[in-house]
Amino acid sequence: MRALTLPQYAQYNKTVKTAYMGILALLLLTLPASGDTYQPYTYQLPSGMTVILAPIPGMQATCVFTYHKTGVRHDPPAIRGASFLYQYLMLLATENLEDYDRLMFVRKNGGESNVRVGNDYSYFSQLIPDHTISNALWLESERLTSLLFLNPSVNAQKDNLVKRLSALLQQNTLFNAQEWVRAKVMEKTIYQEPVFGSIETLRNLDNRSIRSRYPVFQHPENIILVICGSLKMRETISLIHDHFKLPRNGTALKPERFHSIPPRKKGIEETWTVADTNLNSVIYGFRTPGLISRDYTAFQLIETFLTDPRVSHLDRILNQNNHLNIQISRESTQLIESNALIFKISSPSRLAIEKASYLVDRLLSALVSGKLSGNDLRQTRILMEIDSKKVRLNPEASALNYARQYHMFGAKGRPQSEKEELSALTILDIHQVCREYLSPENRVILNVYKK
């Protein structure tokens, strides 16, 4: 073979490089439809429903996750809480299934099902063996298109829910106390009322008003379908097109503009003395950044540092250092515009709880004064990074994260990922968030003492 001259060699290289880049571009263009890819792939069906396909390498299970961009906040004021009933109604009969058949069908195939109707959004998920994805998609399409609201079943679900909630409110002092704190924390926001609305409204709902919420859940533009875990792109896309030929005759919600709700500007402290408890408790509540807020990740770090059982600074101070034998529990919400962190310290001993309350106040004052060390920041950040990696390997948690991000920020997503936000945090950022959200003005404190 005759050797190439220098100009010919350069031209040869250019030709080979151009051909190679063309082939590579063609492969990249066809990747989502022709093979498995580890990056989420998002598209819209002709009906307007958004689909997110998110493979997880090495996974043998698949999560079929139907996210509705509708929650209790979208209920008309007169029937607020009606949508909450759909946690139970969506498991009832369809044209082809009896009550709870859907749930039993999933379990029979080695899977599990989950459901939540919240303030901002709702979801229905199935975690299944990857070979049963066609069945799972059929079950979801049944729920979305042919749910039957038979009066006996609807009445039974409504009555059972009213009885359970009424019993809790009448007989459980600490549940009442926690609800009181949450309502005060969220005062004058969309989240002030509980997700089930009021008991009286729930009790008086007629079946026609309950059925009126179904078209909102049905409308394709209000739905994000996420398939996460083990999946083949081309096969999955074909199955989705087969099962989700949804009509557009429901009620489309207008795209929402979410806004961060600031902390409270006036602290509250109250004391209840009750006879029906064996414990003395102090319940602390804080209005915290919503999922939409830039401060969300920073406050998650503070919350982890204070209350996560694995590294809880509260436990270290109250139990390990001072041996007070205090019970510590926490509850935190996952709301878009604002959140509530509520933690409770309890003890049979009034003296122990009063000493613990003093120590908690000192700790909060120290954090507001900027006394969180760089070492505390590093240790807590490592723990959160580990948790973040666990979420990415959990099909259901990962699917919820993808859907929420799309709901809040659209197709482009959040400017920074959670990992990037966590890595970018400095001790000064943490101090600023402590001053803003742990200040006395943002605290709701309820003392519940036994008589």
Secondary structure, DSSP 4 states (H G I P E B T S, - for coil): -PPPPHHHHHHHHHHHHHHHHHHHHHHHHHHHHHS--SS-EEEE-TTS-EEEEEE-TT--EEEEEEEES--GGGS-GGGTTTGGGHHHHTTS-BSS--TTHHHHHHHHTT-EEEEEE-SS-EEEEEEEEGGGHHHHHHHHHHHHH-B---HHHHHHHHHHHHHHHHHHHHH-HHHHHHHHHHHHHTTTSTTSS-TT--HHHHHH--HHHHHTTHHHHH-GGGEEEEEEES--HHHHHHHHHHH----S-S-PPPPP---PPPPPSS-EEEEEEESS-S-EEEEEEEEEE-TTSTTHHHHHHHHHHHH-TTT-HHHIIIIIIT----EEEEEE---SSEEEEEEEEEES-HHHHHHHHHHHHHHHHHHHTT---HHHHHHHHHHHHHHHHHHHT-HHHHHHHHHHHHHHH-TT--SS-HHHHHHH--HHHHHHHHHHHSSGGGEEEEEEEE-
